[in-house]
């Protein structure tokens, strides 16, 4: 089984790249080698989306807000390793 790819698409015009980079770092620190790749993809029009493989797991446009680090970790964990303990991120 190939480790999953996470893609964070962010609006470069809105300067969302720092938030995208921080979330990518959080995911890599939490999941390490369980993720095959965390990619940052510049976009436009206020976009901020997170995909796990082909599945859209978070959209700023749909939710009206940015994802919390804890929330994103739980969404990914629930899909790749539901038994995993995320420590303080589960509380």
C-alpha positions as a printed NumPy array, in Angstrom:
array([[  0.   ,   0.   ,   0.   ],
       [  1.324,   3.416,  -0.979],
       [  1.415,   6.093,   1.718],
       [ -1.215,   8.758,   1.017],
       [ -0.545,  12.184,  -0.437],
       [ -1.889,  15.348,   1.17 ],
       [ -2.291,  18.403,  -1.022],
       [ -2.954,  21.86 ,   0.405],
       [ -4.11 ,  24.329,  -2.234],
       [ -3.876,  27.931,  -1.068],
       [ -4.528,  31.367,  -2.539],
       [ -1.175,  32.999,  -3.197],
       [ -2.844,  36.376,  -3.853],
       [ -4.375,  36.284,  -0.353],
       [ -1.017,  35.31 ,   1.147],
       [ -2.332,  32.06 ,   2.625],
       [  1.037,  30.321,   2.032],
       [  2.248,  30.776,   5.619],
       [ -0.85 ,  29.064,   6.976],
       [ -0.521,  26.283,   4.388],
       [  3.152,  25.783,   5.256],
       [  2.439,  25.69 ,   8.977],
       [ -0.316,  23.096,   8.52 ],
       [  1.97 ,  21.009,   6.299],
       [  4.626,  21.082,   9.021],
       [  2.067,  20.067,  11.662],
       [  0.935,  17.119,   9.541],
       [  4.497,  15.958,   8.877],
       [  5.375,  16.173,  12.565],
       [  2.283,  14.179,  13.521],
       [  2.193,  11.538,  10.789],
       [  5.834,  11.36 ,   9.644],
       [  6.439,   8.435,   7.312],
       [  2.741,   7.476,   7.296],
       [  2.263,  10.173,   4.675],
       [  3.912,   9.765,   1.3  ],
       [  3.918,  13.462,   0.543],
       [  2.543,  16.782,   1.722],
       [  2.331,  19.151,  -1.243],
       [  1.658,  22.879,  -1.308],
       [ -0.137,  24.053,  -4.435],
       [ -0.595,  27.767,  -5.151],
       [ -4.01 ,  28.859,  -6.376],
       [ -6.2  ,  31.949,  -6.71 ],
       [ -9.596,  33.302,  -5.738],
       [ -9.39 ,  32.832,  -1.976],
       [ -8.983,  29.063,  -2.216],
       [ -7.822,  26.995,   0.742],
       [ -8.48 ,  23.283,   0.283],
       [ -6.973,  20.136,   1.712],
       [ -7.11 ,  16.842,  -0.158],
       [ -6.106,  13.396,   0.987],
       [ -5.475,  11.496,  -2.203],
       [ -8.41 ,  12.39 ,  -4.447],
       [-10.765,  13.189,  -1.55 ],
       [-11.48 ,  16.788,  -0.601],
       [-11.417,  16.724,   3.204],
       [-11.567,  20.457,   3.911],
       [-12.658,  23.513,   1.944],
       [-12.513,  27.061,   3.238],
       [-15.179,  28.   ,   0.707],
       [-17.614,  25.331,   1.981],
       [-16.937,  25.844,   5.695],
       [-16.443,  29.618,   5.701],
       [-13.249,  29.326,   7.747],
       [ -9.773,  27.843,   7.86 ],
       [ -9.195,  24.374,   9.329],
       [ -7.825,  24.029,  12.835],
       [ -4.656,  21.951,  13.101],
       [ -6.363,  19.539,  15.504],
       [ -9.346,  19.162,  13.187],
       [ -7.195,  18.441,  10.142],
       [ -5.132,  15.87 ,  12.032],
       [ -8.311,  14.102,  13.145],
       [ -9.752,  14.092,   9.605],
       [ -6.573,  12.532,   8.216],
       [ -6.147,  10.092,  11.096],
       [ -9.737,   8.876,  10.742],
       [ -9.018,   7.972,   7.126],
       [ -5.511,   6.488,   7.304],
       [ -5.275,   4.994,  10.835],
       [ -8.498,   5.275,  12.896],
       [ -6.914,   3.544,  15.91 ],
       [ -4.059,   6.047,  16.177],
       [ -3.886,   8.127,  19.358],
       [ -3.236,  11.775,  18.579],
       [ -2.495,  12.66 ,  22.182],
       [ -3.546,  16.216,  23.01 ],
       [ -5.172,  16.592,  19.579],
       [ -7.818,  14.055,  20.625],
       [ -8.866,  15.984,  23.703]])
